[in-house]
Amino acid sequence: MKHPGASDLALFAGGDLGRLEQWRIGRHLRGCSDCRAEAEAFRLSTAQLAEASTEVPAGLNWDRLAAEMTANIHLGLEAGECVAHVVPRRAAPRPLWRAAAVMAAMSVVVLSAWFLNPPRRLANHRLEAPHAEIRSTPNGLELNQNGSALVLLHGRGHGLASERPMVTSSPGTLRARYVDDSGQMTINHVYAE
């Protein structure tokens, strides 16, 4: 069991601890008679000191005390005026070698990173866009890209007219329109970039 120090017990006896410390030491004192006796001794001495400080000596001359305080205040003000006229000494300049050492270290780190991982030259590496192809097939519109295909089916035999759809195209786009037996128009528009 860890016992609180004498200063903590004195602060506990005077009620000058924070809530958490007051609770912690109070909990300890419930189980420890030695610490409880020491805290009680601190409480009694604090009470005696407070009682003794409230008694005013009978022969105290308040006028003489006020005169001494006034003289001390004037003396302090005059001393302050004397000191105020003294020019303060300039502080010695700080050496700049610390900043220079930091800058040199940072330069070494940056240059090391540059040489260990040089930037890539774009002339040696060509960036190729994925190839996309759009075409019209008997089944519908087909988009081929990187070996994968997406087909929008016309739906022949599924209630749509058996006529061939009207296909229009421009660079990178293909549009197909068809009309089914009920007169509804379906438009498929495929883009490729």
HUCOR-V932297 format. One record per residue. N is the residue number from 0. PSI is psi in whole degrees, -180 to 180 (none if undefined). OMEGA is omega in radians with two decimals (* if undefined). Layout:
N_PSI_OMEGA + N_PSI_OMEGA
//
This chain:
0_130_-3.13 + 1_123_-3.12 + 2_143_3.07 + 3_153_3.14 + 4_169_-3.11 + 5_-37_-3.13 + 6_-38_3.09 + 7_-39_3.11 + 8_-38_3.12 + 9_-42_3.10 + 10_-36_3.10 + 11_-44_-3.13 + 12_-34_3.12 + 13_-7_-3.12 + 14_28_-3.06 + 15_15_3.11 + 16_162_3.04 + 17_169_-3.06 + 18_-45_-3.09 + 19_-47_3.12 + 20_-39_3.11 + 21_-44_-3.14 + 22_-43_-3.10 + 23_-46_-3.12 + 24_-37_3.09 + 25_-40_3.10 + 26_-38_3.11 + 27_-40_-3.09 + 28_-27_3.11 + 29_-29_-3.08 + 30_-7_-3.05 + 31_109_-3.09 + 32_-33_-3.14 + 33_-48_-3.14 + 34_-36_3.13 + 35_-41_3.13 + 36_-40_3.14 + 37_-41_3.10 + 38_-37_3.11 + 39_-38_3.10 + 40_-41_3.08 + 41_-40_-3.13 + 42_-42_3.13 + 43_-43_3.14 + 44_-35_3.09 + 45_-41_3.13 + 46_-41_3.13 + 47_-39_3.13 + 48_-41_3.12 + 49_-38_3.13 + 50_-41_-3.12 + 51_-30_-3.09 + 52_-17_3.14 + 53_-17_3.13 + 54_130_3.14 + 55_129_3.11 + 56_142_-3.04 + 57_-37_-3.03 + 58_24_-3.08 + 59_127_-3.14 + 60_102_-3.07 + 61_-34_-3.14 + 62_-42_3.12 + 63_-40_3.12 + 64_-41_3.11 + 65_-40_3.13 + 66_-41_3.11 + 67_-41_-3.14 + 68_-41_3.13 + 69_-41_3.13 + 70_-41_3.12 + 71_-37_3.12 + 72_-45_3.13 + 73_-41_3.12 + 74_-41_3.12 + 75_-40_3.12 + 76_-42_3.11 + 77_-39_3.12 + 78_-36_3.10 + 79_-38_3.11 + 80_-36_3.12 + 81_-41_-3.11 + 82_-31_-3.10 + 83_-27_-3.11 + 84_-11_3.12 + 85_129_-3.13 + 86_126_-3.14 + 87_146_3.14 + 88_137_-3.14 + 89_142_3.10 + 90_148_3.14 + 91_141_3.13 + 92_142_-3.14 + 93_142_3.12 + 94_140_-3.12 + 95_4_-3.09 + 96_-28_3.12 + 97_-46_3.13 + 98_-39_3.13 + 99_-38_3.12 + 100_-41_3.12 + 101_-44_3.14 + 102_-39_3.13 + 103_-41_3.12 + 104_-42_3.12 + 105_-38_3.11 + 106_-41_3.11 + 107_-43_-3.13 + 108_-46_-3.12 + 109_-45_3.14 + 110_-39_3.09 + 111_-44_3.12 + 112_-38_-3.13 + 113_-46_-3.10 + 114_-32_3.14 + 115_-25_-3.12 + 116_74_-3.08 + 117_155_3.11 + 118_148_-3.14 + 119_144_3.09 + 120_126_-3.09 + 121_-21_-3.13 + 122_-33_-3.11 + 123_-22_-3.09 + 124_114_3.10 + 125_132_3.07 + 126_119_-3.11 + 127_133_3.08 + 128_145_3.11 + 129_140_-3.10 + 130_128_3.11 + 131_140_-3.13 + 132_131_3.09 + 133_133_3.09 + 134_160_3.10 + 135_129_3.11 + 136_168_3.11 + 137_-24_-3.14 + 138_-26_-3.11 + 139_-155_3.12 + 140_136_-3.07 + 141_131_3.08 + 142_117_3.11 + 143_129_3.11 + 144_125_3.11 + 145_39_3.09 + 146_-1_3.10 + 147_151_-3.10 + 148_146_3.02 + 149_125_-3.09 + 150_127_2.98 + 151_109_-3.05 + 152_144_3.08 + 153_-33_3.13 + 154_30_3.10 + 155_139_3.14 + 156_1_3.12 + 157_38_3.12 + 158_-6_3.13 + 159_159_-3.12 + 160_148_-3.12 + 161_1_3.10 + 162_152_3.07 + 163_135_-3.12 + 164_159_3.09 + 165_122_-3.07 + 166_131_3.03 + 167_152_-3.13 + 168_158_2.99 + 169_172_-3.07 + 170_121_3.08 + 171_6_-3.12 + 172_154_3.12 + 173_133_-3.11 + 174_137_3.10 + 175_134_3.09 + 176_140_3.02 + 177_156_-3.10 + 178_131_3.12 + 179_-178_-3.07 + 180_-27_-3.10 + 181_-4_3.12 + 182_1_3.12 + 183_139_3.13 + 184_135_3.08 + 185_132_-3.14 + 186_126_3.02 + 187_131_-3.13 + 188_121_-3.10 + 189_133_3.11 + 190_150_3.01 + 191_140_3.12 + 192_none_*
//
